[in-house]
């Protein structure tokens, strides 16, 4: 189903994707580590700035890349073959999301400890963001939607800025809470860190499952699966066979 033709409000869809994407255990774990180190009011913003800049630049490149791709292969990407491939991919992602979560705690504190300067923390934030971009499925959905709706440049760039502000809001909220409440936050930080270490891969699997479900249902709707969904496609056809 073409997002540009969907009855859903693109702004609300982008907001939902941004909130979902902001549940980023890796960024929060690094933030929790930095909050226990000296001068968190300097180190956390430096790390978050690296995450923000890298994610925003990647978003711009994705929107421009999707636009070029759609311009060149628009007919092929909306063909029955493309939707069939999308359905297979969605089903595979949905099945993969049911695999048992593997706990992986190593590496977070070591990486943060090795970036002792403000520049190093900025670079760490950017590097972690680039390294984990393959798991940023909500962001792929958001940038794809921005391409489909064909907003003017100023509007989709503004949307990307707001998306990324929401994306980095949780680490900044933790910093603000720590600066305001001080030691009263220590016990809660320990509990949150333990919980994030347990849920890290589980959150990624949930995101993969949600996106896979959407891709599968969208493909089934295109083919008017079992006649349960009536879809109007370009040209007025009710199904690809018409």
Residue pairs with C-beta under 8 A, 6 or more apart in sequence:
1 218
1 221
1 222
1 231
2 78
2 148
3 10
3 13
3 144
3 145
3 148
3 149
4 148
4 149
4 150
6 13
10 145
10 149
11 159
13 142
13 145
14 142
14 145
14 146
14 159
14 163
15 166
17 138
17 139
17 141
17 142
17 145
17 163
18 138
18 142
18 162
18 163
18 166
18 167
19 166
20 138
20 207
20 210
21 136
21 138
21 139
21 142
21 163
21 166
21 167
22 166
22 167
22 168
22 169
22 170
23 170
23 203
24 167
24 170
25 196
25 197
25 199
25 200
25 203
26 108
26 128
26 132
26 200
27 48
27 51
27 125
27 128
27 168
27 170
27 171
28 170
28 171
28 174
28 192
28 196
29 108
29 193
29 196
29 197
29 200
30 47
30 108
30 111
30 112
30 124
30 125
30 128
30 171
31 44
31 47
31 48
31 170
31 171
31 174
31 175
32 174
32 189
32 192
32 193
32 196
33 108
33 109
33 112
33 113
34 40
34 43
34 44
34 47
34 112
34 121
35 44
35 174
35 175
35 178
35 189
36 189
37 43
40 175
40 178
40 179
41 175
41 179
42 118
43 118
43 121
44 171
44 172
44 174
44 175
45 172
45 175
46 118
46 119
46 121
46 122
46 125
47 112
47 115
47 121
47 122
47 124
47 125
47 171
48 125
48 168
48 171
48 172
49 122
49 125
50 121
50 122
50 123
50 124
50 125
50 126
50 127
50 129
51 125
51 126
51 128
51 129
51 167
51 168
51 171
52 125
52 164
52 165
52 167
52 168
53 122
53 126
54 125
54 126
54 127
54 129
54 130
55 129
55 136
55 139
55 164
55 167
55 168
56 160
56 161
56 164
58 129
58 130
58 133
58 139
59 139
59 142
59 143
59 160
59 163
59 164
60 157
60 160
62 139
62 140
62 143
62 144
63 143
63 146
63 147
63 156
63 160
66 143
66 144
66 147
67 147
69 77
70 77
70 147
70 148
76 82
78 234
80 222
80 223
80 240
83 218
83 219
83 222
83 223
83 240
84 219
84 223
86 215
86 218
86 219
87 215
87 216
87 219
87 220
87 223
89 212
89 215
90 211
90 212
90 213
90 214
90 215
90 216
90 217
90 218
90 219
91 212
91 216
92 212
93 208
93 209
93 211
93 212
93 215
94 209
94 212
94 213
94 216
95 212
96 205
96 208
96 209
96 212
97 205
97 206
97 208
97 209
97 212
98 205
98 209
99 205
101 201
101 202
101 205
102 201
103 197
103 198
103 200
103 201
104 200
104 201
105 197
111 124
111 128
112 121
112 124
114 120
114 124
115 121
115 123
115 124
133 139
135 204
135 207
137 207
137 208
137 211
138 207
138 211
139 163
141 211
141 214
142 163
143 160
146 156
146 159
146 160
149 156
151 159
174 189
177 185
178 185
178 189
220 229
221 229
221 231
222 231
222 233
222 240
223 239
223 240
224 230
224 231
224 238
224 239
224 240
230 238
231 238
231 239
232 238
233 239
233 240
